[in-house]
Structure formats: C-alpha cells, structure tokens
C-alpha cells in the first residue's frame, strides 16, 4: 500500500501516535494521506470505531470512507465496525443528541430550516418592538450568524455591538435563542456553538465524548472556526493522538469565521507535535508553480513550504492586457473557442475564475453569444439575483406597462404603500374587466376599489412609470438605468435593507453591472433600444437544472475563486487582475491581514491550473456606466518578480 506514497506521504501515514501536523500544499495528495493513514491505523490494531475523521463536506466524508474501505480490501468490506468519518456538523448532532439536555434543551430537538429561522427571527424582533424597516429578519440572522461562528453568545454580543442595527440584533438574539430553546429548536450554527458550550461547562461530557476515540484526524484544519477549534482540542487533549491536515496558504474563509491562526499555532498548542510537509505537486506544471511559489512567499506569517512540480517544464503563464472588461470577456471566450478546436480538448477542461459575483455577467453574455456550454458554479446566475430581477422588471414595465409579472414584482418594491390586499383588489378589478392591471390603475381610486391612501400610492406609482417611459425616449440607455435607480430610490432601499456593508456592496455592484451592460450595449449596436437591450439580457436566463446537466456532461466552469477551491482544470483563466478587484477594494483599504488573505485567494486560483494559466486585466473598467482607468494588481508584479518596482510599465500581453 505504501509503495504508492512518496517519502513525506509515507512518513505522515506511518506516524501513528502523538500530535501530527501535515502541511499539505495544493495538489500534493492530501486525501490519499488521510485515507491511507486510517487504513494503516486499523492494520496496526486500532479498532475502526475508535478512529474519528472530521472534514467539512458530506461529499468529502463519503469519499474518504469509500477510499479507506477500499484500501482495507476484504477486511474492510467484512467488518461491521467502521471509523466515524463525519462532517463537523454531523459530529456535533451526535454529541448534542446525547447531552443537550444539560443545556436545558430536549434531546429530541429539531434542527431549523431557513423558513423556521426567519419566523423565529421575526417573532423576536416583534417582541423587542423593532420595526421592520429598522432591521429585517434576514439581516438579523446574518448578524447573529456572524457572532455564532465566532463563538459569541447573546451576553457577549450586546457588549460587542457597535452600530444601531447590531444593538437591535443583539437584543433580538437573546429573545431568538430563548424562543428556540423553549420550542426545542436549534439552528445550523447552534450545532457547533452548543457542542462547544457543553465541553466548556461540563468537563465530564467532554471526557465522555473524548473517551470514544483513540485517534482524531481533522481535514482542512486551516478552515476551522473558534467553535470547531475548541471541540477538536477537547476531543484530543487526553490521548493527544491528533492528526490535522491542511494548508495555511489556502486559508481563504476568514470572512465566515475561519481562523488561519489555528494551523499557524498548532505547534504552540501541541509542543510535541511532529510536522510533515507535503510539497510534491502532482497537478500543475513547473512553470505554473513558479508563479504560485513566488507569489505566496510575500505572505510573511506562514509555514515555510515550496511546491515542487512532479512534471517539469510547461507553458509559462500568460498575462493578457485588454482594453476593457467587455474585450476581456470577448478575448477569453474566443481563446477558449480556439483551443476547443484542437483534438482531445473538451469544454469541461476550462474554468474562468472571478473574484466577485458581478464579473461573470460579461462572460455569460459572451459564452451565450458563442453558443458554448457553461455552468455558473457555486452560485445563482447573475440574472437570477433579486436586485437584478427587480431592476430589470422596472425596465420591462417602462418598455411595456402591460407586462404584468414584471409590474406585480415592482408595484410595491421598494415599499410604497401598495400592500397585498390592494394588489388583490386591483387584480380582481382587472379580471372583472377582462383587461390589464395597468389599465385599472387610473380609475382605482375614483371607483372606490381601494382606500384613499392606497389610491394616492397607486397614482404616484403610475406617474413614476410614465415619467420614466418619457425619459426612455430622450436619454441614453445607461442614463435611463441610473434614472430608474434614482427615481425609485432603490439604492436607498438597499442601504436600509442590508446592514452588512459587504452584502450591500455586492448588491450595489450587481446593479452597477446592469448600468455597465447598458453602456456596452449602446456602444456595440448601431440603433440601440430598450427593447433590444432587454431581449439581449433575457438570453441570460438559463434553467439551473440545465446548467447542472451541462456541468455533469461537458461545460465550461464559470465561478468565483472561493468556489474553485478543491477543483482543478487543464485550462484556467483568472480575470480582473486589478487593484480593487484582486485584491478586493475592501482589503486594499484594510491592508495587513486582509491583503494576505487576498494573496492566498490568488494562490488558490493559480494552483487550480494543470496545463495552462492565463491572467487577464482590463486597462479600463466601467463604474456606473462610465469608463475608469484601472491599476494592475500588485499580485501580477509579485508573481512575475517585478514587485520591487511597482512603477514599472503595465505587464505586457504575452500571447
């Protein structure tokens, strides 16, 4: 079995006792080491059920169990007892089922779904007499979820709250948790938080759970949050047979509570720990890894390691300098189309990686135009987002007020006093007359169909649409889209509805992309019209199931860098290599650790490529419909060895 392992892998597999840190660089065979180690432990006499392996996804856990069983051969198939290979959340459910009554919950607790959570959040906000416009249930849950991932209970949350919305969320958090407890409910974040609390408050519970295992293995240790870190420590502190596998250079989830410090300080937590470095990369060519190694060395606080390519040579990564984001999308798609014409190359061999959720819009447009199969991985289509659908609905009604689905979507968005009962009355009147709801609006008030207040709101809504329709005949498309946002006060609504600045910024960026798309449509069409623009965008609405089928069969992957972790592709394109995109502008403003995480994210993107890596940036990029000059990403200078002089000319296109 061990003859398939290289020397460092073999060392990790054969170290069967004490704390062990396996620093597994990208593409170095991490899963192989974990599964072989489980099999070797069993062959050396450890009962299978005394081994606990924890990872982050059910898919990874299932794959790990399958591979370990296969390595054990007939013995593994015959044995009724197996190692417990589980996700963190699944492990915590087991712990809570046995001991949660210590915390005052029933053992037959129910895990909330999202609908249950929002109902409980809404009730909690009502109890503290918080008006809906001050803090919505979804936003409260986002704030509370952030606290829970950092192991912050309601008592501490109140002292840590800074903004008005956070103070409201902290007050509601206390009621929310009490209500869940009274009803025997726990939410997804509670699974970790309550298990940690059990270990902290009841040492006998921790000892009982720890006594079930002789060996604990943790995968992706760099992604653990505070609760997970404390649970792992509690389970292993007795026997100290703890093996953690991970790569601090791929720690990219700080925004959701992961703390890279856990893997960086492992030797401090466990002084007798052995460290094994897996540095032989079996994925990428030497040319690609040279860029990756050069880049990540700029992060000062890290475990020293250098990836070595199992395959020498390879094509040097290309840097494409392009006029704007539209040309960037055109050139990358054209490049993919050209490469696809070569024998043995399939659509599934390609990935286009973006830093933000807004960037894929231009690529979706070009891929559709080229009739190439693609799937948007790890998120909904740009055109399926609420704010995008709202804005497009306004444009549709401006173009055609008889588009009833669009009209019904925005008649009270943002809220303007046309509630559900008013809409029902208007619909009933339109149905009785055999006409459209738009045609009923002018007479709704005088006919006594609705209340005077609702009639005023309806009249203002009608005047708004007619004003925008008039403007659509006079102003440019991009200006019209901006006018819609201004006159509907949609931006102000986003600021009110989304207290999290990151969330709000992402939604505003989506709206900005529609303004940009309108400007691009105008410049690329001789006689641009609103109807033509809407028709062009409508081509973007693909069925999600169809996309999943394409991914399974044969499709180009279009995704964010975060979604790409754990995947690999022969051909990788990293788009938008500009300051403000990668590194993201929030990180540029924060500097320090934030830039280090952005650099790790860039490193993750580079190490997805097996054969060919292309890095692209635009000389100009549209902001709210207007072209702005860009600055090439500092990471381009760093990985190409030019970081000592960032005033050098822009990297030249290498084709």
FENGI-V787090 format. One line per field, one symbol per residue. ss: DSSP state (~ for helix, > for strand, _ for the rest). psi: psi as a letter, one per 40 degrees, with the letter a starting at -180 (. if undefined). A space follows every 50 residues. Layout:
ss: ???
psi: ???
This chain:
ss: _~~~__~~~~~~~~_____>>>>>_____~~~~~~~~~~~~~~____~~~ >>>>>__~~~~~~~~~~~~~~~_~~~~~_____>>>>~~~~~~~~~~~~~ ~~~______>>__~~~~~~~~~~~~~~_________~~~~~~~~~~~~~_ ___~~~~~~~___~~~~~~~~~~~~~~~~~~~~_>>_~~~~~~~~~~~~~ ~_~~~~~~~~____>>>>__~~~__~~~~~~~~~~~_____>>>>>_~~~ ___~~~____~~~~_~~~~____>>>>>_>>>>>>~~~~~~~~~~~____ _______>>>>______>>>>>__~~~~~~~~~~~~~~~~______~~~> >>>>_____~~~~~~~~~~____>>>>____~~~_~~~~~~~~~~~~~~_ ___~~~~~~~_________~~~~~~~~~~~~~~___~~~~~_________ _~~~~~~~~~~~~~~~~~~~~~____~~~~~~~~~~~~_~~~~~~~~___ ~~~~~~~~~~~~~~~~~~~~~~~~_____~~~~~~~~~_____~~~~~~~ ~~~__>>>>>~~~~____>>>>>>___>_>>__>~~~~~~__~~~~~~~~ ~~~~~~__>>>>>>>>>>_>>>>__>>>>__>_~~~~~~___________ _____
psi: deeeiidddddddeheiihhhhhhihfefddddddddddddddeehhdee hhhhaeiddddddddddddddebdddddhdhiihhiiddddddddddded ddeeiidfihhiiddddddddddddddefhidedhiddddddddddddee fhiddddddehdidddddddddddddddddddefiiiddddddddddddd dgddddddddeeiehhhhifdeeiaddddddddddedcdeghhhhahdef hefdefeihdddddeddddgdeiihhhhehhediiddddddddddeeehd gihhihhhhdhiaihhiihhhidaddddddddddddddddeiiehideei hhhidieddedddddddddefhhihhhfiiideeiddddddddddddddg eegddddddedfhiheegadddddddddddddefaiddedddedddefdi idddddddddddddddddddddediidddddddddddefddddddddgdh dddddddddddddddddddddddehdghidddddddddeegihddddddd ddcgihhhiidddeheiiidhhhhifgihddgiiddddddabdddddddd ddddddedhddhhhhiiidiihhfehhiiihihddddddefedegeeiii hihh.
